[in-house]
């Protein structure tokens, strides 16, 4: 499984595609496919059928679709969208911004 430098709850900006320029929060990361699910980006319509025993309403629902990792950039709090690198600090690896060198906090 490849390791990705984008994590859940990171703020990212879309670099390519129909939603270029939009920013959103990462909802889910799929490292084996190399994709991420970003909030309010690449929204598609999906038909939903009503289930008889569950009281769900049928119709057309909107949901996010995964986008390639290469088409998004993590937004640094100080310098904007930038590439992410790794740096060894003590015994652990820390994500750092390649533009300004600031550490990227891991939100949980």
N, C-alpha and C positions, 0 to 999 in steps of 0.2 A: 504494500500500500504506500503510495507516495504521500509525503508530508506536505501540507500547505501552510503558508504563512498567514493566511486569512482565517480568522476564527469567528465563532458565533458572537453576535452583538457588536462586531466591528462596524464602523461607518465606512461605506465604500462609495466611490463615484464610478459611474459607467463611462468607459472610454470609447466604446464602439457600438454601433447598432442603432436601432430606432429610438432607444431611450438614452442616447448619448447626452451626458451632462447631468443626468439625474443622480441624486444621492439617496441612499437608503441604508437601513440596518440589515445586517446579514442574519437571516432567520435560521438557516441550516447550511451545513457544508457537506458535500459529497466528495471526499478525497479520491475514491476509486474511479470516479467519472471525471474529476477535475472541474466540477461545477459548484456554484453556490446559489442559494435561494435568497433573493434580496427583496425586502419589503417595498411594495408599490412599483416594482420594476418588472418589465416583461409580463404584463398581466394578460392572460388569455381567458376566453370564455369556454365553459365546460357545461355540457348538458347533464343535469342531475335528475334521476327518476325518483318518484316518491315511493317510499317503502311503506308497506301496508301496516306493519306492526310497530313502526318506530315514530310515527307522526312527523316525518320529514316532508317538507314541501318540495315538489319537483319544479323544474324550470331551468333557466340558464344562470349559472353562477360564475363569478369571476374569481380567478386564483392566480398566484404567481407561478411562473415557470422557471426552471433553473437556467442560469447564464454561465458561460465559460469564465473561468478564473482569469484567463488572459485578457478579458474585456473589462475588468474592474481593477481599481486601484484603491488601496486603503487611504483614508483621509487622516493625515496627521493633524493634531490639535494646533500646532504652531505654524506649519508651512503649507497645508493643503494636501492634495492628492500626491502620493509619493510611493516609491518602491519600498519594500520592507526587506531588511536583512537580519542576520543573527549575529549576536556577539556573546562571548563567554564572559560572564561576570560571576566570580567566585566559582561555585560548583554547578551553576545552572546557565542555560541558554536564555537570552533575553532578546525579544524582537526590538529592532531599532529602525528609525527612519533613515533612509539613505541620503536624503537631502540635508537635514539639519543635525542628524546624529542623536536625536532625542529618543529615549526609551518609549516604547509603545506599551501602555498599560494593558493588562489582560482583564477585561470586564467579565464578571461572572454573574 
